[in-house]
Amino acid sequence: MADEADIANAYIARAIELELHKRQQNTEVKEGARFCKECGEAMLPARRKLGFQLCIECAEETERRKALFANN
């Protein structure tokens, strides 16, 4: 008989499987922002095409801040 942990793990695995399936089905990428949502600078066409909302510098800064606060 499955215990609570087994049931929870099965539920999580199924939820992940469903989300991955949804992402594979939805391959259409929406165009990104014309201007960075943080600093307002014009976005590079390649980043817009991939659907990004932040310029490279702001994205790097956001990741740096996340890393700093992840350990707290």
Secondary structure, 3 states (H helix, E strand, C coil): CCCHHHHHHHHHHHHHHHHHHHHHHCCCCCCCCCECCCCCCECCHHHHHCCCCCCHHHHHHHHHHHHHHHCC
